[in-house]
Amino acid sequence: MASALLEVRDLHAYYGKSHILQGVDLNVGAGEVVSLLGRNGVGRSTTLKAIMGEVPPKGTVRFKGTNIAGMPSYSIAQRGLGYVPENRDIFPSLTVRQNLLLGQKKAGCEGVWKMADMFERFPNLGARADTAAGVLSGGEKQMLTICRTLMGDPDLIMIDEPTEGLAPKIVELVAEYLKELKNRGVSVLLVEQKLTIALSISERCYVMGHGSIVFEGTPAALRANAEIRKEWLEV
């Protein structure tokens, strides 16, 4: 495995008295795409939120050698950890262009990922650059959320269910973009329900069940493990 960029050890998280994460361990290497799989409700989204500081974590979350567990989310983002939530948070009254500019770490300073890159990859966003983001389609809002996060030049980006509810053609477009992230050296921790996409772009994958990791291995190993797929993935 590539050198560890993100190391999570014995991660616990609670919603009130409910013990959601029960000792999660995972790694993401530099330049690596890793998928976090499992049925709805097992704690995948909570894992990303706990890493990002949106849910109070207990345990160790080491990013680029520093324990970030418990830091404010904005501080974690400044360190180079990007997060694309499942609910596609955008600023609906601002234009597409303004939403993208808000993703920059320093106002007026373009980084490795430029606005032109976003409009080239997603022409729909370019065509609607000066349109209020609130009127975009679900697929366009998903593209905008991913692109805005990339404008901050993250070393690792965590993406929660990027293809949920999207039309098949948009799903293909998002999948191709995830592959491009890998080609450009950005590490990815992906929560994805569609196994075909997750397994096609990932180097390793974890399967969650009831708040902990029940499998770690390559996509080939998961395909070969019928017992894990039947118990923890198949509906």
Biotite code that builds the C-alpha atoms (Angstrom):
import biotite.structure as struc

atoms = struc.array([
    struc.Atom([0.000, 0.000, 0.000], chain_id="A", res_id=1, res_name="MET", atom_name="CA", element="C"),
    struc.Atom([1.111, 3.586, -0.640], chain_id="A", res_id=2, res_name="ALA", atom_name="CA", element="C"),
    struc.Atom([2.396, 5.573, 2.338], chain_id="A", res_id=3, res_name="SER", atom_name="CA", element="C"),
    struc.Atom([-0.494, 6.397, 4.658], chain_id="A", res_id=4, res_name="ALA", atom_name="CA", element="C"),
    struc.Atom([-2.014, 9.844, 4.210], chain_id="A", res_id=5, res_name="LEU", atom_name="CA", element="C"),
    struc.Atom([-5.015, 9.160, 6.453], chain_id="A", res_id=6, res_name="LEU", atom_name="CA", element="C"),
    struc.Atom([-4.903, 6.743, 9.391], chain_id="A", res_id=7, res_name="GLU", atom_name="CA", element="C"),
    struc.Atom([-8.002, 6.082, 11.480], chain_id="A", res_id=8, res_name="VAL", atom_name="CA", element="C"),
    struc.Atom([-7.640, 4.003, 14.626], chain_id="A", res_id=9, res_name="ARG", atom_name="CA", element="C"),
    struc.Atom([-10.306, 2.841, 17.098], chain_id="A", res_id=10, res_name="ASP", atom_name="CA", element="C"),
    struc.Atom([-12.755, 5.511, 15.967], chain_id="A", res_id=11, res_name="LEU", atom_name="CA", element="C"),
    struc.Atom([-15.971, 5.788, 17.989], chain_id="A", res_id=12, res_name="HIS", atom_name="CA", element="C"),
    struc.Atom([-18.876, 8.190, 17.532], chain_id="A", res_id=13, res_name="ALA", atom_name="CA", element="C"),
    struc.Atom([-22.259, 8.683, 19.141], chain_id="A", res_id=14, res_name="TYR", atom_name="CA", element="C"),
    struc.Atom([-25.589, 10.296, 18.331], chain_id="A", res_id=15, res_name="TYR", atom_name="CA", element="C"),
    struc.Atom([-26.942, 10.988, 21.796], chain_id="A", res_id=16, res_name="GLY", atom_name="CA", element="C"),
    struc.Atom([-26.767, 7.652, 23.607], chain_id="A", res_id=17, res_name="LYS", atom_name="CA", element="C"),
    struc.Atom([-26.588, 5.647, 20.357], chain_id="A", res_id=18, res_name="SER", atom_name="CA", element="C"),
    struc.Atom([-23.109, 4.164, 19.822], chain_id="A", res_id=19, res_name="HIS", atom_name="CA", element="C"),
    struc.Atom([-22.812, 4.436, 16.007], chain_id="A", res_id=20, res_name="ILE", atom_name="CA", element="C"),
    struc.Atom([-19.096, 3.843, 15.320], chain_id="A", res_id=21, res_name="LEU", atom_name="CA", element="C"),
    struc.Atom([-17.582, 1.057, 17.399], chain_id="A", res_id=22, res_name="GLN", atom_name="CA", element="C"),
    struc.Atom([-13.843, 1.047, 16.791], chain_id="A", res_id=23, res_name="GLY", atom_name="CA", element="C"),
    struc.Atom([-13.341, 1.788, 13.090], chain_id="A", res_id=24, res_name="VAL", atom_name="CA", element="C"),
    struc.Atom([-9.827, 1.252, 11.683], chain_id="A", res_id=25, res_name="ASP", atom_name="CA", element="C"),
    struc.Atom([-8.903, 2.276, 8.138], chain_id="A", res_id=26, res_name="LEU", atom_name="CA", element="C"),
    struc.Atom([-6.074, 3.758, 6.053], chain_id="A", res_id=27, res_name="ASN", atom_name="CA", element="C"),
    struc.Atom([-5.908, 5.723, 2.822], chain_id="A", res_id=28, res_name="VAL", atom_name="CA", element="C"),
    struc.Atom([-2.547, 5.931, 1.094], chain_id="A", res_id=29, res_name="GLY", atom_name="CA", element="C"),
    struc.Atom([-1.156, 8.812, -0.931], chain_id="A", res_id=30, res_name="ALA", atom_name="CA", element="C"),
    struc.Atom([-2.692, 8.763, -4.415], chain_id="A", res_id=31, res_name="GLY", atom_name="CA", element="C"),
    struc.Atom([-4.969, 5.873, -3.496], chain_id="A", res_id=32, res_name="GLU", atom_name="CA", element="C"),
    struc.Atom([-8.707, 5.407, -4.101], chain_id="A", res_id=33, res_name="VAL", atom_name="CA", element="C"),
    struc.Atom([-10.397, 3.500, -1.274], chain_id="A", res_id=34, res_name="VAL", atom_name="CA", element="C"),
    struc.Atom([-14.097, 2.635, -1.057], chain_id="A", res_id=35, res_name="SER", atom_name="CA", element="C"),
    struc.Atom([-16.096, 2.312, 2.146], chain_id="A", res_id=36, res_name="LEU", atom_name="CA", element="C"),
    struc.Atom([-18.993, -0.046, 1.436], chain_id="A", res_id=37, res_name="LEU", atom_name="CA", element="C"),
    struc.Atom([-21.954, -1.416, 3.327], chain_id="A", res_id=38, res_name="GLY", atom_name="CA", element="C"),
    struc.Atom([-25.692, -1.237, 3.697], chain_id="A", res_id=39, res_name="ARG", atom_name="CA", element="C"),
    struc.Atom([-27.481, 1.970, 4.656], chain_id="A", res_id=40, res_name="ASN", atom_name="CA", element="C"),
    struc.Atom([-27.363, 2.719, 8.365], chain_id="A", res_id=41, res_name="GLY", atom_name="CA", element="C"),
    struc.Atom([-24.134, 0.886, 9.260], chain_id="A", res_id=42, res_name="VAL", atom_name="CA", element="C"),
    struc.Atom([-22.123, 4.065, 9.880], chain_id="A", res_id=43, res_name="GLY", atom_name="CA", element="C"),
    struc.Atom([-20.376, 4.894, 6.587], chain_id="A", res_id=44, res_name="ARG", atom_name="CA", element="C"),
    struc.Atom([-21.509, 8.535, 6.430], chain_id="A", res_id=45, res_name="SER", atom_name="CA", element="C"),
    struc.Atom([-20.911, 8.943, 10.161], chain_id="A", res_id=46, res_name="THR", atom_name="CA", element="C"),
    struc.Atom([-17.322, 7.761, 9.627], chain_id="A", res_id=47, res_name="THR", atom_name="CA", element="C"),
    struc.Atom([-16.701, 10.586, 7.150], chain_id="A", res_id=48, res_name="LEU", atom_name="CA", element="C"),
    struc.Atom([-18.399, 13.126, 9.418], chain_id="A", res_id=49, res_name="LYS", atom_name="CA", element="C"),
    struc.Atom([-16.335, 12.010, 12.422], chain_id="A", res_id=50, res_name="ALA", atom_name="CA", element="C"),
    struc.Atom([-13.106, 12.258, 10.414], chain_id="A", res_id=51, res_name="ILE", atom_name="CA", element="C"),
    struc.Atom([-14.119, 15.748, 9.258], chain_id="A", res_id=52, res_name="MET", atom_name="CA", element="C"),
    struc.Atom([-15.098, 16.878, 12.747], chain_id="A", res_id=53, res_name="GLY", atom_name="CA", element="C"),
    struc.Atom([-18.811, 17.260, 12.022], chain_id="A", res_id=54, res_name="GLU", atom_name="CA", element="C"),
    struc.Atom([-19.558, 14.532, 14.583], chain_id="A", res_id=55, res_name="VAL", atom_name="CA", element="C"),
    struc.Atom([-17.457, 14.469, 17.794], chain_id="A", res_id=56, res_name="PRO", atom_name="CA", element="C"),
    struc.Atom([-14.930, 11.615, 17.356], chain_id="A", res_id=57, res_name="PRO", atom_name="CA", element="C"),
    struc.Atom([-13.298, 9.427, 19.979], chain_id="A", res_id=58, res_name="LYS", atom_name="CA", element="C"),
    struc.Atom([-10.109, 7.732, 18.839], chain_id="A", res_id=59, res_name="GLY", atom_name="CA", element="C"),
    struc.Atom([-7.248, 8.716, 16.540], chain_id="A", res_id=60, res_name="THR", atom_name="CA", element="C"),
    struc.Atom([-7.613, 10.379, 13.140], chain_id="A", res_id=61, res_name="VAL", atom_name="CA", element="C"),
    struc.Atom([-4.148, 11.065, 11.773], chain_id="A", res_id=62, res_name="ARG", atom_name="CA", element="C"),
    struc.Atom([-3.884, 13.097, 8.564], chain_id="A", res_id=63, res_name="PHE", atom_name="CA", element="C"),
    struc.Atom([-0.457, 13.789, 7.077], chain_id="A", res_id=64, res_name="LYS", atom_name="CA", element="C"),
    struc.Atom([1.065, 12.743, 10.405], chain_id="A", res_id=65, res_name="GLY", atom_name="CA", element="C"),
    struc.Atom([-1.050, 15.002, 12.644], chain_id="A", res_id=66, res_name="THR", atom_name="CA", element="C"),
    struc.Atom([-3.897, 13.837, 14.861], chain_id="A", res_id=67, res_name="ASN", atom_name="CA", element="C"),
    struc.Atom([-6.852, 15.947, 13.683], chain_id="A", res_id=68, res_name="ILE", atom_name="CA", element="C"),
    struc.Atom([-9.497, 14.244, 15.830], chain_id="A", res_id=69, res_name="ALA", atom_name="CA", element="C"),
    struc.Atom([-11.650, 16.901, 17.450], chain_id="A", res_id=70, res_name="GLY", atom_name="CA", element="C"),
    struc.Atom([-10.297, 19.820, 15.403], chain_id="A", res_id=71, res_name="MET", atom_name="CA", element="C"),
    struc.Atom([-12.878, 22.205, 13.888], chain_id="A", res_id=72, res_name="PRO", atom_name="CA", element="C"),
    struc.Atom([-13.945, 21.288, 10.360], chain_id="A", res_id=73, res_name="SER", atom_name="CA", element="C"),
    struc.Atom([-12.565, 24.485, 8.816], chain_id="A", res_id=74, res_name="TYR", atom_name="CA", element="C"),
    struc.Atom([-9.126, 23.765, 10.285], chain_id="A", res_id=75, res_name="SER", atom_name="CA", element="C"),
    struc.Atom([-9.193, 20.218, 8.930], chain_id="A", res_id=76, res_name="ILE", atom_name="CA", element="C"),
    struc.Atom([-10.147, 21.530, 5.470], chain_id="A", res_id=77, res_name="ALA", atom_name="CA", element="C"),
    struc.Atom([-7.280, 24.044, 5.583], chain_id="A", res_id=78, res_name="GLN", atom_name="CA", element="C"),
    struc.Atom([-4.880, 21.145, 6.147], chain_id="A", res_id=79, res_name="ARG", atom_name="CA", element="C"),
    struc.Atom([-5.900, 19.626, 2.818], chain_id="A", res_id=80, res_name="GLY", atom_name="CA", element="C"),
    struc.Atom([-8.765, 17.252, 3.607], chain_id="A", res_id=81, res_name="LEU", atom_name="CA", element="C"),
    struc.Atom([-11.785, 17.805, 1.359], chain_id="A", res_id=82, res_name="GLY", atom_name="CA", element="C"),
    struc.Atom([-15.318, 16.565, 2.035], chain_id="A", res_id=83, res_name="TYR", atom_name="CA", element="C"),
    struc.Atom([-18.279, 16.232, -0.316], chain_id="A", res_id=84, res_name="VAL", atom_name="CA", element="C"),
    struc.Atom([-21.379, 15.472, 1.777], chain_id="A", res_id=85, res_name="PRO", atom_name="CA", element="C"),
    struc.Atom([-24.285, 13.362, 0.612], chain_id="A", res_id=86, res_name="GLU", atom_name="CA", element="C"),
    struc.Atom([-26.768, 16.254, 0.781], chain_id="A", res_id=87, res_name="ASN", atom_name="CA", element="C"),
    struc.Atom([-24.963, 18.310, -1.901], chain_id="A", res_id=88, res_name="ARG", atom_name="CA", element="C"),
    struc.Atom([-24.523, 21.470, 0.118], chain_id="A", res_id=89, res_name="ASP", atom_name="CA", element="C"),
    struc.Atom([-24.462, 24.458, -2.209], chain_id="A", res_id=90, res_name="ILE", atom_name="CA", element="C"),
    struc.Atom([-25.354, 28.116, -1.834], chain_id="A", res_id=91, res_name="PHE", atom_name="CA", element="C"),
    struc.Atom([-28.547, 28.252, -3.921], chain_id="A", res_id=92, res_name="PRO", atom_name="CA", element="C"),
    struc.Atom([-28.766, 32.042, -4.265], chain_id="A", res_id=93, res_name="SER", atom_name="CA", element="C"),
    struc.Atom([-25.153, 32.346, -5.473], chain_id="A", res_id=94, res_name="LEU", atom_name="CA", element="C"),
    struc.Atom([-24.109, 31.609, -9.039], chain_id="A", res_id=95, res_name="THR", atom_name="CA", element="C"),
    struc.Atom([-22.166, 28.534, -10.091], chain_id="A", res_id=96, res_name="VAL", atom_name="CA", element="C"),
    struc.Atom([-19.057, 30.702, -10.481], chain_id="A", res_id=97, res_name="ARG", atom_name="CA", element="C"),
    struc.Atom([-19.479, 32.233, -7.009], chain_id="A", res_id=98, res_name="GLN", atom_name="CA", element="C"),
    struc.Atom([-19.944, 28.791, -5.437], chain_id="A", res_id=99, res_name="ASN", atom_name="CA", element="C"),
    struc.Atom([-16.683, 27.642, -7.026], chain_id="A", res_id=100, res_name="LEU", atom_name="CA", element="C"),
    struc.Atom([-14.806, 30.739, -5.852], chain_id="A", res_id=101, res_name="LEU", atom_name="CA", element="C"),
    struc.Atom([-15.900, 30.005, -2.286], chain_id="A", res_id=102, res_name="LEU", atom_name="CA", element="C"),
    struc.Atom([-13.990, 26.722, -2.513], chain_id="A", res_id=103, res_name="GLY", atom_name="CA", element="C"),
    struc.Atom([-10.622, 28.455, -2.847], chain_id="A", res_id=104, res_name="GLN", atom_name="CA", element="C"),
    struc.Atom([-8.441, 28.390, 0.260], chain_id="A", res_id=105, res_name="LYS", atom_name="CA", element="C"),
    struc.Atom([-7.311, 31.938, -0.411], chain_id="A", res_id=106, res_name="LYS", atom_name="CA", element="C"),
    struc.Atom([-9.659, 34.362, -2.140], chain_id="A", res_id=107, res_name="ALA", atom_name="CA", element="C"),
    struc.Atom([-8.450, 35.303, -5.612], chain_id="A", res_id=108, res_name="GLY", atom_name="CA", element="C"),
    struc.Atom([-5.670, 32.687, -5.660], chain_id="A", res_id=109, res_name="CYS", atom_name="CA", element="C"),
    struc.Atom([-6.112, 29.820, -8.083], chain_id="A", res_id=110, res_name="GLU", atom_name="CA", element="C"),
    struc.Atom([-4.497, 26.539, -7.120], chain_id="A", res_id=111, res_name="GLY", atom_name="CA", element="C"),
    struc.Atom([-3.763, 23.322, -8.975], chain_id="A", res_id=112, res_name="VAL", atom_name="CA", element="C"),
    struc.Atom([-7.456, 22.917, -9.811], chain_id="A", res_id=113, res_name="TRP", atom_name="CA", element="C"),
    struc.Atom([-8.691, 25.941, -11.742], chain_id="A", res_id=114, res_name="LYS", atom_name="CA", element="C"),
    struc.Atom([-12.188, 27.006, -12.677], chain_id="A", res_id=115, res_name="MET", atom_name="CA", element="C"),
    struc.Atom([-11.340, 26.334, -16.321], chain_id="A", res_id=116, res_name="ALA", atom_name="CA", element="C"),
    struc.Atom([-10.643, 22.687, -15.375], chain_id="A", res_id=117, res_name="ASP", atom_name="CA", element="C"),
    struc.Atom([-14.121, 22.388, -13.892], chain_id="A", res_id=118, res_name="MET", atom_name="CA", element="C"),
    struc.Atom([-15.859, 23.914, -16.896], chain_id="A", res_id=119, res_name="PHE", atom_name="CA", element="C"),
    struc.Atom([-13.842, 21.763, -19.298], chain_id="A", res_id=120, res_name="GLU", atom_name="CA", element="C"),
    struc.Atom([-14.762, 18.538, -17.492], chain_id="A", res_id=121, res_name="ARG", atom_name="CA", element="C"),
    struc.Atom([-18.383, 19.565, -16.866], chain_id="A", res_id=122, res_name="PHE", atom_name="CA", element="C"),
    struc.Atom([-19.531, 21.771, -19.773], chain_id="A", res_id=123, res_name="PRO", atom_name="CA", element="C"),
    struc.Atom([-22.993, 22.082, -18.227], chain_id="A", res_id=124, res_name="ASN", atom_name="CA", element="C"),
    struc.Atom([-21.476, 24.026, -15.336], chain_id="A", res_id=125, res_name="LEU", atom_name="CA", element="C"),
    struc.Atom([-19.592, 26.273, -17.746], chain_id="A", res_id=126, res_name="GLY", atom_name="CA", element="C"),
    struc.Atom([-22.759, 26.997, -19.696], chain_id="A", res_id=127, res_name="ALA", atom_name="CA", element="C"),
    struc.Atom([-24.521, 27.943, -16.460], chain_id="A", res_id=128, res_name="ARG", atom_name="CA", element="C"),
    struc.Atom([-21.601, 29.700, -14.781], chain_id="A", res_id=129, res_name="ALA", atom_name="CA", element="C"),
    struc.Atom([-23.617, 32.831, -14.047], chain_id="A", res_id=130, res_name="ASP", atom_name="CA", element="C"),
    struc.Atom([-26.846, 31.019, -13.157], chain_id="A", res_id=131, res_name="THR", atom_name="CA", element="C"),
    struc.Atom([-28.063, 30.716, -9.573], chain_id="A", res_id=132, res_name="ALA", atom_name="CA", element="C"),
    struc.Atom([-26.985, 27.304, -8.290], chain_id="A", res_id=133, res_name="ALA", atom_name="CA", element="C"),
    struc.Atom([-30.396, 26.636, -6.763], chain_id="A", res_id=134, res_name="GLY", atom_name="CA", element="C"),
    struc.Atom([-31.982, 26.015, -10.176], chain_id="A", res_id=135, res_name="VAL", atom_name="CA", element="C"),
    struc.Atom([-29.459, 23.363, -11.237], chain_id="A", res_id=136, res_name="LEU", atom_name="CA", element="C"),
    struc.Atom([-30.498, 19.747, -11.682], chain_id="A", res_id=137, res_name="SER", atom_name="CA", element="C"),
    struc.Atom([-29.533, 17.153, -9.064], chain_id="A", res_id=138, res_name="GLY", atom_name="CA", element="C"),
    struc.Atom([-26.658, 15.948, -11.236], chain_id="A", res_id=139, res_name="GLY", atom_name="CA", element="C"),
    struc.Atom([-25.369, 19.459, -11.828], chain_id="A", res_id=140, res_name="GLU", atom_name="CA", element="C"),
    struc.Atom([-25.500, 20.215, -8.095], chain_id="A", res_id=141, res_name="LYS", atom_name="CA", element="C"),
    struc.Atom([-23.465, 17.075, -7.427], chain_id="A", res_id=142, res_name="GLN", atom_name="CA", element="C"),
    struc.Atom([-20.876, 18.141, -9.995], chain_id="A", res_id=143, res_name="MET", atom_name="CA", element="C"),
    struc.Atom([-20.760, 21.623, -8.472], chain_id="A", res_id=144, res_name="LEU", atom_name="CA", element="C"),
    struc.Atom([-20.237, 20.267, -4.948], chain_id="A", res_id=145, res_name="THR", atom_name="CA", element="C"),
    struc.Atom([-17.334, 18.070, -6.070], chain_id="A", res_id=146, res_name="ILE", atom_name="CA", element="C"),
    struc.Atom([-15.778, 20.861, -8.121], chain_id="A", res_id=147, res_name="CYS", atom_name="CA", element="C"),
    struc.Atom([-16.081, 23.415, -5.303], chain_id="A", res_id=148, res_name="ARG", atom_name="CA", element="C"),
    struc.Atom([-14.249, 21.043, -2.959], chain_id="A", res_id=149, res_name="THR", atom_name="CA", element="C"),
    struc.Atom([-11.489, 20.526, -5.524], chain_id="A", res_id=150, res_name="LEU", atom_name="CA", element="C"),
    struc.Atom([-11.001, 24.287, -5.838], chain_id="A", res_id=151, res_name="MET", atom_name="CA", element="C"),
    struc.Atom([-9.435, 24.080, -2.368], chain_id="A", res_id=152, res_name="GLY", atom_name="CA", element="C"),
    struc.Atom([-6.693, 21.756, -3.697], chain_id="A", res_id=153, res_name="ASP", atom_name="CA", element="C"),
    struc.Atom([-7.249, 18.878, -1.243], chain_id="A", res_id=154, res_name="PRO", atom_name="CA", element="C"),
    struc.Atom([-4.657, 16.139, -0.885], chain_id="A", res_id=155, res_name="ASP", atom_name="CA", element="C"),
    struc.Atom([-7.468, 13.752, -0.012], chain_id="A", res_id=156, res_name="LEU", atom_name="CA", element="C"),
    struc.Atom([-11.155, 14.107, -0.797], chain_id="A", res_id=157, res_name="ILE", atom_name="CA", element="C"),
    struc.Atom([-13.906, 12.167, 0.982], chain_id="A", res_id=158, res_name="MET", atom_name="CA", element="C"),
    struc.Atom([-17.024, 11.774, -1.154], chain_id="A", res_id=159, res_name="ILE", atom_name="CA", element="C"),
    struc.Atom([-20.332, 10.498, 0.223], chain_id="A", res_id=160, res_name="ASP", atom_name="CA", element="C"),
    struc.Atom([-22.673, 8.756, -2.254], chain_id="A", res_id=161, res_name="GLU", atom_name="CA", element="C"),
    struc.Atom([-21.803, 10.886, -5.328], chain_id="A", res_id=162, res_name="PRO", atom_name="CA", element="C"),
    struc.Atom([-24.051, 8.927, -7.726], chain_id="A", res_id=163, res_name="THR", atom_name="CA", element="C"),
    struc.Atom([-27.152, 8.681, -5.484], chain_id="A", res_id=164, res_name="GLU", atom_name="CA", element="C"),
    struc.Atom([-30.292, 9.565, -7.433], chain_id="A", res_id=165, res_name="GLY", atom_name="CA", element="C"),
    struc.Atom([-28.484, 10.524, -10.644], chain_id="A", res_id=166, res_name="LEU", atom_name="CA", element="C"),
    struc.Atom([-29.402, 9.573, -14.198], chain_id="A", res_id=167, res_name="ALA", atom_name="CA", element="C"),
    struc.Atom([-27.231, 6.794, -15.738], chain_id="A", res_id=168, res_name="PRO", atom_name="CA", element="C"),
    struc.Atom([-25.386, 9.193, -18.083], chain_id="A", res_id=169, res_name="LYS", atom_name="CA", element="C"),
    struc.Atom([-24.497, 11.495, -15.187], chain_id="A", res_id=170, res_name="ILE", atom_name="CA", element="C"),
    struc.Atom([-23.401, 8.485, -13.117], chain_id="A", res_id=171, res_name="VAL", atom_name="CA", element="C"),
    struc.Atom([-20.927, 7.596, -15.886], chain_id="A", res_id=172, res_name="GLU", atom_name="CA", element="C"),
    struc.Atom([-19.650, 11.179, -15.964], chain_id="A", res_id=173, res_name="LEU", atom_name="CA", element="C"),
    struc.Atom([-19.098, 11.257, -12.205], chain_id="A", res_id=174, res_name="VAL", atom_name="CA", element="C"),
    struc.Atom([-17.333, 7.871, -12.344], chain_id="A", res_id=175, res_name="ALA", atom_name="CA", element="C"),
    struc.Atom([-14.971, 9.150, -15.043], chain_id="A", res_id=176, res_name="GLU", atom_name="CA", element="C"),
    struc.Atom([-14.220, 12.221, -12.941], chain_id="A", res_id=177, res_name="TYR", atom_name="CA", element="C"),
    struc.Atom([-13.356, 10.053, -9.950], chain_id="A", res_id=178, res_name="LEU", atom_name="CA", element="C"),
    struc.Atom([-10.877, 8.199, -12.145], chain_id="A", res_id=179, res_name="LYS", atom_name="CA", element="C"),
    struc.Atom([-9.364, 11.532, -13.186], chain_id="A", res_id=180, res_name="GLU", atom_name="CA", element="C"),
    struc.Atom([-8.845, 12.469, -9.545], chain_id="A", res_id=181, res_name="LEU", atom_name="CA", element="C"),
    struc.Atom([-6.808, 9.312, -9.141], chain_id="A", res_id=182, res_name="LYS", atom_name="CA", element="C"),
    struc.Atom([-4.813, 10.072, -12.311], chain_id="A", res_id=183, res_name="ASN", atom_name="CA", element="C"),
    struc.Atom([-3.988, 13.538, -10.945], chain_id="A", res_id=184, res_name="ARG", atom_name="CA", element="C"),
    struc.Atom([-2.712, 12.156, -7.654], chain_id="A", res_id=185, res_name="GLY", atom_name="CA", element="C"),
    struc.Atom([-5.628, 13.058, -5.372], chain_id="A", res_id=186, res_name="VAL", atom_name="CA", element="C"),
    struc.Atom([-6.422, 10.417, -2.763], chain_id="A", res_id=187, res_name="SER", atom_name="CA", element="C"),
    struc.Atom([-10.105, 9.487, -2.477], chain_id="A", res_id=188, res_name="VAL", atom_name="CA", element="C"),
    struc.Atom([-12.161, 7.906, 0.308], chain_id="A", res_id=189, res_name="LEU", atom_name="CA", element="C"),
    struc.Atom([-15.438, 7.022, -1.382], chain_id="A", res_id=190, res_name="LEU", atom_name="CA", element="C"),
    struc.Atom([-18.749, 5.980, 0.143], chain_id="A", res_id=191, res_name="VAL", atom_name="CA", element="C"),
    struc.Atom([-20.720, 4.467, -2.727], chain_id="A", res_id=192, res_name="GLU", atom_name="CA", element="C"),
    struc.Atom([-23.733, 2.184, -2.953], chain_id="A", res_id=193, res_name="GLN", atom_name="CA", element="C"),
    struc.Atom([-23.109, 1.094, -6.548], chain_id="A", res_id=194, res_name="LYS", atom_name="CA", element="C"),
    struc.Atom([-20.614, -1.763, -6.265], chain_id="A", res_id=195, res_name="LEU", atom_name="CA", element="C"),
    struc.Atom([-19.745, -1.822, -9.967], chain_id="A", res_id=196, res_name="THR", atom_name="CA", element="C"),
    struc.Atom([-18.473, 1.767, -9.806], chain_id="A", res_id=197, res_name="ILE", atom_name="CA", element="C"),
    struc.Atom([-16.736, 1.434, -6.452], chain_id="A", res_id=198, res_name="ALA", atom_name="CA", element="C"),
    struc.Atom([-14.911, -1.763, -7.382], chain_id="A", res_id=199, res_name="LEU", atom_name="CA", element="C"),
    struc.Atom([-13.908, -0.493, -10.833], chain_id="A", res_id=200, res_name="SER", atom_name="CA", element="C"),
    struc.Atom([-12.031, 2.570, -9.547], chain_id="A", res_id=201, res_name="ILE", atom_name="CA", element="C"),
    struc.Atom([-10.762, 1.448, -6.118], chain_id="A", res_id=202, res_name="SER", atom_name="CA", element="C"),
    struc.Atom([-7.445, -0.131, -5.224], chain_id="A", res_id=203, res_name="GLU", atom_name="CA", element="C"),
    struc.Atom([-8.770, -1.295, -1.854], chain_id="A", res_id=204, res_name="ARG", atom_name="CA", element="C"),
    struc.Atom([-12.120, -1.429, -0.143], chain_id="A", res_id=205, res_name="CYS", atom_name="CA", element="C"),
    struc.Atom([-13.545, -1.737, 3.327], chain_id="A", res_id=206, res_name="TYR", atom_name="CA", element="C"),
    struc.Atom([-16.936, -3.182, 4.202], chain_id="A", res_id=207, res_name="VAL", atom_name="CA", element="C"),
    struc.Atom([-18.771, -1.884, 7.272], chain_id="A", res_id=208, res_name="MET", atom_name="CA", element="C"),
    struc.Atom([-21.304, -3.719, 9.351], chain_id="A", res_id=209, res_name="GLY", atom_name="CA", element="C"),
    struc.Atom([-22.925, -2.430, 12.541], chain_id="A", res_id=210, res_name="HIS", atom_name="CA", element="C"),
    struc.Atom([-20.401, 0.347, 13.137], chain_id="A", res_id=211, res_name="GLY", atom_name="CA", element="C"),
    struc.Atom([-17.147, -1.527, 12.545], chain_id="A", res_id=212, res_name="SER", atom_name="CA", element="C"),
    struc.Atom([-15.066, -2.860, 9.663], chain_id="A", res_id=213, res_name="ILE", atom_name="CA", element="C"),
    struc.Atom([-15.873, -6.469, 8.744], chain_id="A", res_id=214, res_name="VAL", atom_name="CA", element="C"),
    struc.Atom([-13.703, -6.759, 5.604], chain_id="A", res_id=215, res_name="PHE", atom_name="CA", element="C"),
    struc.Atom([-10.610, -5.110, 4.147], chain_id="A", res_id=216, res_name="GLU", atom_name="CA", element="C"),
    struc.Atom([-9.052, -6.094, 0.842], chain_id="A", res_id=217, res_name="GLY", atom_name="CA", element="C"),
    struc.Atom([-8.789, -5.581, -2.887], chain_id="A", res_id=218, res_name="THR", atom_name="CA", element="C"),
    struc.Atom([-11.820, -5.434, -5.193], chain_id="A", res_id=219, res_name="PRO", atom_name="CA", element="C"),
    struc.Atom([-10.808, -8.858, -6.540], chain_id="A", res_id=220, res_name="ALA", atom_name="CA", element="C"),
    struc.Atom([-10.772, -10.304, -3.021], chain_id="A", res_id=221, res_name="ALA", atom_name="CA", element="C"),
    struc.Atom([-14.226, -8.880, -2.331], chain_id="A", res_id=222, res_name="LEU", atom_name="CA", element="C"),
    struc.Atom([-15.626, -10.241, -5.578], chain_id="A", res_id=223, res_name="ARG", atom_name="CA", element="C"),
    struc.Atom([-14.293, -13.662, -4.577], chain_id="A", res_id=224, res_name="ALA", atom_name="CA", element="C"),
    struc.Atom([-15.751, -13.496, -1.061], chain_id="A", res_id=225, res_name="ASN", atom_name="CA", element="C"),
    struc.Atom([-19.376, -14.516, -1.526], chain_id="A", res_id=226, res_name="ALA", atom_name="CA", element="C"),
    struc.Atom([-19.980, -14.814, 2.215], chain_id="A", res_id=227, res_name="GLU", atom_name="CA", element="C"),
    struc.Atom([-19.081, -11.180, 2.950], chain_id="A", res_id=228, res_name="ILE", atom_name="CA", element="C"),
    struc.Atom([-21.065, -9.904, -0.026], chain_id="A", res_id=229, res_name="ARG", atom_name="CA", element="C"),
    struc.Atom([-24.142, -11.926, 0.932], chain_id="A", res_id=230, res_name="LYS", atom_name="CA", element="C"),
    struc.Atom([-24.076, -10.988, 4.617], chain_id="A", res_id=231, res_name="GLU", atom_name="CA", element="C"),
    struc.Atom([-23.086, -7.330, 4.438], chain_id="A", res_id=232, res_name="TRP", atom_name="CA", element="C"),
    struc.Atom([-23.703, -5.963, 0.930], chain_id="A", res_id=233, res_name="LEU", atom_name="CA", element="C"),
    struc.Atom([-26.498, -7.718, -0.899], chain_id="A", res_id=234, res_name="GLU", atom_name="CA", element="C"),
    struc.Atom([-30.055, -6.624, -0.243], chain_id="A", res_id=235, res_name="VAL", atom_name="CA", element="C"),
])
